[in-house]
Amino acid sequence: QVQLVESGGGLVQAGGSLRLSCAASGSIISINAMGWYRQAPGKQRELVATITKDGITKHADSVRGRFTVSGDNAKNTAYLQMNSLKPEDTAVYYCYADVRTGPLSSHRPYWGQGTQVTVSS
């Protein structure tokens, strides 16, 4: 079974920085991609950033230039460096990983438990 453990959330003032980590463990054959979605109360979940195993990254328009996703394939870990945080970044951030768990299986998504990011004005 695959587990994703997220860390790094917290309370920060506007303009500050946080670094989120997401570590995958368990019955992993390969990970095709990892990334983060976020969801604020009363809002739809939205994609924040993704990174493939080859290091190709994508960032949502709302965070581009402020957030940077990176990864360490050897550690099955992804990171989200968040700079110049704004109150509108306040949300629960959910890590995901597209994981293959066996030789006859296809990749499927797994989700972390979520970590709260709160940005005060």
N, C-alpha and C positions, 0 to 999 in steps of 0.2 A: 504494500500500500504506500502511496506517495503522500508525503506531508510537506506543506509549505509553511515556514515560520517567518513572520514579519516582525520587524523591530524598527525603532527610530522615530516613531511619531511622538507628538507632544504639543505643548503650548508655546507659541513664539510670537513676538511682536512683529507688526508689519515691517517689512524690510529685512527681516532676519532670514536665517537659513536652517534647514533640517536635511538630514541624510537618511533615507529609508533603505533597509536591507531586506532581502527575501532569499532564504536558503531552502532549497529543495533537497529532500532525502527520501530514501526508501527504495522500492523496486524500479529503478530507472535504467532503461536501456539507452535512451537519448532524450534530449530536450531540444525541440526545434526553435522555441522562442519563449521569452519571458517578458513580463511588463506589468503595468499598473492601470487599473481603472479607479475612479473615485465616484462617490455618491454623497451629495449633500441632502439634508432632510427636505422632503417634498420634491426632489429633483430626480431626473433619470440618471442612471449610471453612465458615465462617459469615459472614453479612452483617454488616458493621459500620455503614455509613452510605451513603446515596445522596443525590444532588441532581439535579433535573431542570433543563432549560434555562430553565424559568420560575422557578427558585429554590425549588422545593418540596423540603424535606428530610425524610429519615427517619433515625432512629438506633436501633440495637439497644438493648434494655432494659439490657444489661450495660454500655453506655457512655454512655447518656443522662445529661446533666448534666455529663459530663466531656469528651466529644469533641464537636467541632463541625465539620461539613462545610460548605464554601463553594466558590464557583466564580467564574471570570471568563470569560464567554462570548467576549469579544474575543480572549483568549489561548488558548482551548480548554484551559483548565487548571482543575483542581480541587485543593482543599486540605483536609487533615484536621488540625485543631488538637487535640492530645491533651494534656489536663491531668490532674493528680492520677493519674498512671500507677501501676498496680498490677502486681505480678509476674505475675498471671494475664492481663495484656495481652500478654505475651511471645508473639510469633508472627511469621510472615512475612506481610506485608500486601501484597495484590495489588490494584492499581488496575484498574478496567475502565471502558470507555466503550461506549455503545450508539451506533454510528456508521452513517450512510448515506453511501455512497461514490459513488453515481451516480444519475442521474435515474430509472432503471428498477429500482433496487435498494431493498430494505427495510433497516431498521436491523438490525445484527447486532453481537454483542459482540466487543470486542477487549480483550486483557489485557496489562498491564505485566509486567515481569520479576520483580517482587516486591522488597520491601525488608525487611530484618530489623529488628525492634524487640525489644530485650531490656531488661527492667526488673529490676533487682537489688533484693533485699530488704535 
